[in-house]
Amino acid sequence: MLVNGKWSANWQPVQAKDEKGGFVRQTSSFRNWITPDGSTGPTGEGGFAAEAGRYHLYVALICPWASRTIIARKLKGLEDVISISVVEPELSDQGWRFAMPDPINGATYMHEIYTRADPQISGRATVPVLWDKQRNTIVNNESADILRMLNSGFGGLASDAYDLYPDTLRTEIDALNDYIYPRLNNGVYRAGFATTQLAYDEAFADVFTALDALEERLAGKAYLLGDVLTETDIRAFVTLVRFDAAYYGLFKTNLKRIADYPNLQAYMLRVLDIPGVRETVNIDHIKRGYYSIKSLNPNGIVPRGPDIAGLDRVAR
């Protein structure tokens, strides 16, 4: 991690633990918002107006949090408005690394992007990051914020084919997000990075309680909130599509696979087949990335399987 702007020691996935030995995720440090007129968003300061070519998105294809934003960028038709850089899937001793020097800031490692924005920053250098090329700073590094920004912050520059956070469903979306995040999205990490049996057992139970609930919820439904795709579907999908390939084995969430849930499997493939979504999923990056985490897989061996039905046309 970064300590006062300097890289400290080798990269470690667990930077904080609770009293039970459970994994505690770092709070995002940049929380400004892009808005159509540059006015202040829900958090942070103003001055980040929507403009084509001004903003750049840093992502990793392994990362579910980053993948939320890649999908939203696709569905909102913002590929020509927001440029993008993809880091290498394997985690180096200095965290995320670029295969070639970053074309925006000339960086080799993601932590250099953070110190360019704040030379004295302390914390982990995570993705996604939304960068302002005009002000040379990070706008936001919280995936939930960026997902909503891409949905509504770019005004007429974005497509209106999808509204991922419609007014009529916001209360339901927020409630379901609040249920899914700790139990499933972060639940798999809580299981994988638990440092005590108690913390692991609690996380494991949460993951499969959530999967069972979603399986039941999807009976007779196309999406989690009915017939309309929302941000909640994107948030659920990015975990589901990684589950059998990585979380089931490496993170020890091995009671059932997604393939063992008929409704969840069909739902995952339904979202995958939305035009543009399949292009954002790279199983090869996902497996190489997760299995490069030395604390979980010290020899770095990447499994050949599984053969995941329906993902045969995804980059492997």
Secondary structure, DSSP 4 states (H G I P E B T S, - for coil): -EETTEE-SS--S---B-TTS-B-PPPPS-B---BTT----SSS-S--B--TTTEEEEE-TT-HHHHHHHHHHHHTT-TTTEEEEE--SS-BTTBSB-SS--TTT--SBHHHHHHHH-TT--B---S-EEEETTTTEEEE--HHHHHHHHHHTTGGGS-SS--SS-GGGHHHHHHHHHHHIIIIITHHHHHHT-SSHHHHHHHHHHHHHHHHHHHHHTTT-SBTTBSS--HHHHHHHHHHHHIIIIIHHHT---S--GGG-HHHHHHHHHHHTSTTTGGG-BHHHHHHHHTT-TTT-TT-PPP-----TT-TTSB-
